Amino acid sequence: MTSFSIDWLDLRETADRRARNSILLEQAKHWLANEPAPAIVKTIVDLGAGTGSTLRAFSMISKSSTLISDRQLLNWRLVDQDAELLAEARLRHSESHRLETYELDLTDIAGLPLEGTRLITASALFDLVSADFIDKIVAALQSQQQPVGIYTALNYDGVTCWAPAHPLDEVVLDAFNRDQHRDKGFGVSLGPHAVPYMEQVLESSGFTVFTVNSPWVLEGNCRKLVNALISGIGDAVAGDSALAAEELQCWVEFRMANSAKGTCIVGHKDLLALPDEA
């Protein structure tokens, strides 16, 4: 299953925070706060939690909101396959939040700690998973004794725009989007089609679904992240039959040379699905 380093997660978090749609995040928190039994601690299960980026996003919203107190009323269950990332999450947040960590295989949905959950969250995860994984997660939501919502942010949508332009930008993007369908440990990945598929499945299962664009907008002050992105794209598309190695090398060199003064927009989508509680 795909794993990520602490350095990479830290490098991208500022861009993630700027991109994440604050209105949808506030709506998710408002829904938590307005549970019929408002005094009960709300449990959130964060899938692919890493070092706790979703928890931090909720905490930032709470600083300007009186809807709900993280320390008093939110219990976070952070689930990840990577023990090092979970240890870092505990180091950063165990004294400031109600926190449980679970080192688990995310593909074992029956083994996920969903009992008593009010909301499932994830960041930059669902574009890595298969249709079958989403089907099973939605079924797991519906099998709980209480209504459970789902909030998933920063799902790649297949759009990347560079300035200045290069003749191979579209060729490289097409190759990269093909790579996004490679099996990342969950079966054949939905990649850019993840959010439309989730929207379809959740709506047909009786959820009210909201989706919002949440693009990265990267400029010269994000040079380290842009350089890492360029390298990652280059590695992902190396060997694609549509690109000669020399062409790809030229593209990478051009992009690196312009990373400090150019711009890059990477499309993402956030999704919130709320169950019918009538």
ZALUM-327649 format. One record per residue (C-alpha): residue number from 0; chain; x negated, y, z. Coordinates in Angstrom, 2 decimals. Each point is the difference from the previous one (the first is absolute). Layout:
! residues N
nr/kette/xx/yy/zz
NUM/A/X/Y/Z
...
END
This chain:
! residues 278
nr/kette/xx/yy/zz
0/A/0.00/0.00/0.00
1/A/-1.28/3.50/-0.80
2/A/-1.80/1.69/2.92
3/A/-1.32/3.53/0.45
4/A/-2.85/1.53/1.98
5/A/0.41/2.54/2.79
6/A/-2.12/2.43/-2.03
7/A/2.33/-0.23/-3.03
8/A/3.14/0.37/2.10
9/A/-1.45/3.03/1.80
10/A/-1.14/1.51/-3.31
11/A/3.47/-0.14/-1.52
12/A/2.04/0.96/3.06
13/A/-0.14/3.78/-0.44
14/A/1.25/-0.34/-3.58
15/A/2.64/-2.47/1.17
16/A/1.18/2.40/2.70
17/A/0.37/2.86/-2.46
18/A/1.78/-2.21/-2.53
19/A/2.40/-1.77/2.36
20/A/3.45/1.56/-0.33
21/A/0.75/1.72/3.30
22/A/3.75/0.25/-0.62
23/A/0.37/-3.77/-0.46
24/A/-2.19/-0.65/3.03
25/A/2.11/2.38/2.08
26/A/3.13/-1.78/-1.26
27/A/-1.41/-3.35/1.14
28/A/-0.74/1.42/3.43
29/A/3.42/1.64/0.21
30/A/1.60/-3.38/-0.70
31/A/-2.06/-1.57/2.79
32/A/1.02/2.73/2.42
33/A/3.70/-0.38/-0.78
34/A/0.30/-3.69/0.80
35/A/3.33/-0.67/1.77
36/A/-1.90/-0.72/3.23
37/A/-2.39/2.99/0.03
38/A/-1.78/-0.82/3.26
39/A/-1.28/-3.36/-1.24
40/A/-3.63/-0.22/-1.09
41/A/-0.13/-0.29/-3.79
42/A/-2.33/-2.65/-1.39
43/A/-1.79/0.64/-3.28
44/A/-1.85/-2.79/-1.81
45/A/-2.73/1.45/-2.22
46/A/-1.14/-2.48/-2.66
47/A/-3.58/0.21/-1.26
48/A/-0.52/2.53/2.77
49/A/-3.76/0.42/-0.37
50/A/-1.24/2.49/2.59
51/A/3.48/1.48/0.55
52/A/0.51/2.59/-2.73
53/A/3.81/-0.32/0.03
54/A/0.05/0.38/3.78
55/A/-2.08/3.17/-0.33
56/A/2.34/1.36/-2.67
57/A/3.00/-0.51/2.30
58/A/-1.91/1.63/2.86
59/A/-0.77/3.10/-2.06
60/A/3.68/0.39/-0.86
61/A/0.90/-0.30/3.68
62/A/-2.20/2.97/0.93
63/A/2.48/2.30/-1.72
64/A/3.12/-2.02/0.78
65/A/2.05/-0.62/3.13
66/A/1.75/-2.99/-1.52
67/A/-1.98/-2.68/1.76
68/A/-3.10/-0.37/2.16
69/A/-2.61/-2.46/-1.30
70/A/-1.36/-0.75/3.46
71/A/3.38/-0.57/1.63
72/A/2.26/-1.52/-2.63
73/A/-2.03/-1.56/-2.84
74/A/-1.59/-3.43/0.37
75/A/-2.40/-0.75/-2.85
76/A/-0.78/-3.54/-1.13
77/A/-2.98/0.31/-2.33
78/A/-0.40/-3.03/-2.27
79/A/-3.07/-0.63/-2.13
80/A/-2.19/-2.87/-1.10
81/A/-3.20/1.91/0.91
82/A/-1.08/-0.24/3.64
83/A/-2.53/2.83/-0.39
84/A/2.64/2.44/-1.21
85/A/2.36/-0.93/2.82
86/A/-2.80/0.43/2.55
87/A/-0.58/3.49/-1.37
88/A/3.73/0.75/0.28
89/A/-0.03/-1.08/3.64
90/A/-3.09/2.12/0.66
91/A/1.68/3.07/-1.48
92/A/3.54/-0.39/1.34
93/A/0.43/-2.50/2.85
94/A/-0.15/2.74/2.64
95/A/2.35/2.40/-1.79
96/A/2.70/-2.30/-1.40
97/A/1.99/-3.11/0.83
98/A/-2.01/-2.39/-2.12
99/A/-0.09/-3.71/-0.83
100/A/-2.32/-1.45/-2.65
101/A/0.43/-3.24/-1.92
102/A/-2.70/-1.57/-2.14
103/A/2.19/-1.95/-2.43
104/A/0.30/-1.16/-3.59
105/A/2.56/2.41/-1.45
106/A/1.15/-2.60/-2.51
107/A/1.36/-2.10/2.89
108/A/3.15/2.11/0.32
109/A/1.62/-2.47/2.37
110/A/-2.90/0.64/2.40
111/A/0.30/3.78/0.04
112/A/1.01/1.54/3.38
113/A/3.32/1.42/-1.18
114/A/2.18/-0.81/3.01
115/A/1.55/3.17/1.40
116/A/-1.38/2.14/-2.83
117/A/1.76/3.20/-1.00
118/A/-2.27/1.00/-2.90
119/A/-2.61/-1.68/-2.20
120/A/-2.66/2.31/-1.37
121/A/-2.96/-0.26/-2.36
122/A/-2.42/2.32/-1.75
123/A/-1.66/-0.81/-3.34
124/A/1.06/-3.64/0.27
125/A/3.03/-0.86/-2.11
126/A/-1.69/0.69/-3.34
127/A/-2.29/-2.93/0.88
128/A/2.77/-2.53/0.57
129/A/2.16/-2.25/-2.17
130/A/3.72/0.03/-0.71
131/A/0.32/-3.17/2.07
132/A/-1.61/1.72/3.01
133/A/2.46/2.90/-0.25
134/A/2.94/-2.38/-0.34
135/A/-1.07/-1.80/3.17
136/A/-0.57/3.23/1.95
137/A/3.47/1.26/-0.90
138/A/1.50/-3.36/1.00
139/A/-1.90/0.21/3.30
140/A/1.44/3.46/0.64
141/A/3.51/-1.27/-0.56
142/A/-0.49/-3.00/2.27
143/A/-0.72/2.13/3.08
144/A/2.67/0.39/2.66
145/A/-0.15/3.80/-0.21
146/A/-0.16/2.27/-3.09
147/A/-3.58/0.56/-1.17
148/A/-1.23/2.69/-2.38
149/A/-3.14/0.13/-2.11
150/A/-2.32/2.92/-0.73
151/A/-2.89/-0.47/-2.40
152/A/-2.25/2.82/-1.18
153/A/-2.75/0.59/-2.56
154/A/0.89/-2.75/-2.45
155/A/-1.92/0.48/-3.26
156/A/2.34/0.76/-2.93
157/A/-2.31/-0.44/-3.01
158/A/-0.66/3.70/-0.68
159/A/-3.50/1.50/0.08
160/A/-0.85/3.35/-1.61
161/A/-3.50/1.45/-0.30
162/A/-1.32/3.45/-0.86
163/A/-2.10/0.60/-1.97
164/A/1.30/-2.69/-2.34
165/A/-2.08/-2.78/-1.54
166/A/0.96/-1.95/-3.16
167/A/0.01/-3.28/1.95
168/A/2.24/1.13/2.87
169/A/3.10/-1.80/-1.30
170/A/-1.92/-3.13/-0.96
171/A/-1.55/-0.20/3.46
172/A/3.36/0.66/1.65
173/A/1.69/-2.76/-2.00
174/A/-2.77/-2.41/0.98
175/A/0.25/1.03/3.65
176/A/3.76/-0.46/0.03
177/A/-0.46/-3.48/-1.46
178/A/-2.37/-0.76/2.87
179/A/2.65/1.16/2.47
180/A/2.02/-3.10/-0.86
181/A/-2.84/-2.32/1.04
182/A/0.70/-2.26/2.97
183/A/-1.16/1.87/3.12
184/A/0.85/-2.89/2.29
185/A/3.80/0.29/-0.10
186/A/0.58/-1.50/-3.46
187/A/0.08/1.97/-3.23
188/A/0.10/3.65/1.08
189/A/2.80/2.32/-1.04
190/A/-2.46/2.90/-0.08
191/A/1.66/3.16/-1.39
192/A/3.35/-1.82/-0.21
193/A/0.20/-0.66/3.74
194/A/2.22/2.92/1.02
195/A/2.55/-0.44/-2.84
196/A/0.23/-3.69/0.88
197/A/0.41/0.75/3.72
198/A/2.67/2.58/-0.77
199/A/1.94/-2.51/-2.09
200/A/-0.20/-2.81/2.55
201/A/0.78/2.17/3.01
202/A/2.96/1.76/-1.62
203/A/1.46/-3.34/-1.08
204/A/-0.40/-1.17/3.61
205/A/2.06/2.86/1.39
206/A/-2.70/2.51/0.95
207/A/0.09/3.71/-0.75
208/A/-3.31/0.74/-1.72
209/A/-1.90/3.27/-0.33
210/A/-3.14/0.37/-2.14
211/A/-2.26/3.04/-0.35
212/A/-3.22/0.67/-1.92
213/A/-3.10/0.30/2.20
214/A/-2.98/0.58/-2.33
215/A/-3.60/0.47/0.99
216/A/-1.20/3.38/-1.32
217/A/-3.79/-0.20/0.16
218/A/-2.33/2.91/-0.72
219/A/-3.64/0.87/0.65
220/A/0.41/-0.11/3.78
221/A/0.90/-3.69/-0.36
222/A/-3.16/-0.88/-1.94
223/A/-0.97/-3.00/2.15
224/A/3.44/-1.53/-0.40
225/A/0.09/0.76/-3.74
226/A/-3.42/-1.61/-0.48
227/A/1.12/-3.09/1.90
228/A/3.18/-0.10/-2.11
229/A/-1.99/0.23/-3.23
230/A/-2.31/-2.80/1.12
231/A/2.94/-2.13/1.06
232/A/1.78/0.48/-3.31
233/A/-3.18/-0.80/-1.89
234/A/-0.46/-3.23/1.96
235/A/3.66/-0.96/-0.46
236/A/0.04/0.38/-3.79
237/A/-3.47/-1.35/-0.75
238/A/0.43/-2.92/-2.36
239/A/3.38/1.14/-1.33
240/A/0.09/-0.90/-3.70
241/A/1.22/3.50/-0.95
242/A/-3.19/1.63/1.29
243/A/-3.58/-0.54/-1.10
244/A/-2.51/0.17/2.84
245/A/-1.73/3.00/-1.60
246/A/3.29/1.87/-0.34
247/A/0.89/-0.61/3.62
248/A/-3.44/1.13/1.14
249/A/0.41/3.25/-1.96
250/A/3.40/0.58/1.58
251/A/-1.33/-0.62/3.52
252/A/-2.96/2.32/-0.56
253/A/2.25/2.76/-1.39
254/A/2.42/-0.32/2.90
255/A/-2.79/0.05/2.59
256/A/-1.54/3.08/-1.63
257/A/3.33/1.83/0.30
258/A/1.13/-1.21/3.43
259/A/-1.01/3.20/1.78
260/A/1.73/2.40/-2.38
261/A/2.80/-2.06/-1.57
262/A/3.33/-1.23/1.30
263/A/1.63/-3.38/0.32
264/A/3.66/-0.74/0.69
265/A/0.87/-3.54/1.02
266/A/3.71/-0.78/0.12
267/A/1.59/-1.69/3.02
268/A/3.53/-0.47/1.26
269/A/1.43/-0.15/3.51
270/A/3.13/-2.03/0.73
271/A/2.42/-0.07/2.93
272/A/2.79/-2.58/0.13
273/A/2.64/0.16/2.72
274/A/2.54/-2.74/0.72
275/A/3.73/0.52/0.17
276/A/0.85/0.12/3.70
277/A/3.73/0.55/-0.38
END
